[in-house]
């Protein structure tokens, strides 16, 4: 992949971008925990992460049946794979998407309501947590040129915080699926 990427960049004649990528790779090799950021996790790590999600789901199940959105379930599965792979930012983005479609289809039935209003009106958990998640997702996907939130160094140096945020996002998503038992 690295050889392909450097060849592609040379073909595109983006020398400054190539230098940037080389600098990033050098930074990665300077810290042990960063050496593996672009490698898939071990089977053991993948299974531990998957089991953590299964345990969280079991804790949330309090009823016999739930109304769920097929669309949301597909997004949740993709979020689960992202979590197991260690793609923390993707987890946050997918969590908001899965919650949005779950609440839109099963609670509000409204395609036109904005996400902020949807979450405020139909999420049964703490308002602070759902607002935190929506705002974090917005910071990831909507660049603010005046106040950049996510930079390369942030990504490399804050993996533990990114993982903690991803775990919190998953818990909030699970809560949205199991908020209406017995439906």
N, C-alpha and C positions, 0 to 999 in steps of 0.2 A: 504493500500500500504506500509506504513512504517513497519508494522508487517511482511508482506511478505518479504520486502527487508532485514530486520534484520535477519529473519530466513534463508533466502537464503545465506546471508553472513556468518552466523554461519556454515551452512552446508559446505560452501566452505572454512571455517577456515581462513578467511581473517580478523584477529583481528585488524590489523592496519587500514584497510579500514573501519571496523566497528567503531573504535574510531574516525576516520576522519569524518564519517557521523554524529556521535553524536556531535562532535565539531561544525560541520556546522549547525546542528539543534539548538544548543545552541546559535550560533551567530544570527541565524534567529530570535529567540525569544527575543533577546536583542533590536532589532529595530522594531518599530511598522510597518513601511512600508514593512518590510520583512516577516511579519507574513503571508501575503497573496500571496506570490510569487508562491506557489505551489497549490493555489486554483484557480478554474476557475473564470474569471471576472463575475461581475453581468451582468444580461441581459441588463441593461441600458448602462454599459460601452461597452459591445459588440456592441450594436446598435449604439452608438456614434462613435466608431471606424469604423464600417461598413459604416456609413453615411459619415464620413470624406473621405473614399476612393471613394465613389460614387460622392461626390462633386469634388474631384480632377479629376475624369474621365470626368465629365461634363465640367470642365474648359478646358480640353485638346481637346475636340471634336470641331474641327473647320471646318470639311468637312462633306460630306454626306456619304462617304463610305471609308473604309480602308481595306487594305490587311492584314489579320492577320493569324497567325499560330495557328491551333487547339491545337497543343502541348503546345504552349506558353500560350494559354488561360487556359488550365488545370493547368499549373504551377502557373499562376497568381491567379486562384481561391484558390489553396492551400496556396499561399503566403498571400492572404487576410484572410483566416482562421487563419493562424499563427499570423498575425497582431492583429486580433480581440482577440485572446487568450493571447496576450502579449509575444509571443515567438520571441523576437526581433532579435536574431542572425539568426534564421531560416528564417525570412523575408529577411535579407540581402542575404543569400545563395540562396533563391528562386528567388529573384529579378534578380541576375546575371544569373541564369539558364533560367528564362523566357525571358530576353533580348537576351541572346545568341541564343535561339531557334527561337525567333521572327526574329532577324536580319539574322540568317543563312538561314531560310526558305524563308522569304519574300524579303530580300534585296540582299544577296550575292549568294544564291544557292550553296554554297560551304561547303561540310562536312569536308574538311581537314584543313581549315584555323584555326589558333589558336584564342582563345578568345580575346587576346589583339589586334591582328591585325584586327579581325572582328569588334571589338568595335571602333577602330581608323578609320577604313575604311568605316563603314556603319552607325554609330550612328550620328544623325544630331545635337544632343545637344552639350553642352560644353564638350570639351575633358577632362578638369579637373574633371568634375563631374563623368564621366564614368570611368576614371582612378582611382579616389578615391574609387568608389564602387567596382571595380574589385580587387583593392589592399586590401580593407577591407575584402572582402570575402575570399581572399587568406590567410590573417592573421588568419581568423577564422578556415579555414579548413586544412591549412598546418602548422603544429606545427614547430616552430623554437626552437630547444633545447637550443640554445645559448641566444636567446632573446624571451622568451615566451610572447605572446601578451595577451592571455586570461587566467586568473587564477580565482579561485573560489571567492576570495575577489573582484576582478574586476567585476565579474558578479553580486555579491550581492550589491556592493556599487555604481555601475554606471548604474542603471536601467534607469535613466532619459536620460543619454547620449545614451544608447543602443536604447531606444525608439526614440530619435531624429534621430539617424542614420537609423533606420528602416523606419521612415517616409520619410526621404530623398531618401532612396532606392526605396520606392514605387513610389515617384514622378518621379524618373528617369525611372523606368520600364514603367510607364504610358506614359511618353514622347516617349519611343521607339515604343509603339503601335500606337501612333497617329502622327508619324512624316511624313507619306506619305499620306495625304488626297487625295481623288479623284481617287484612283487607281482602 
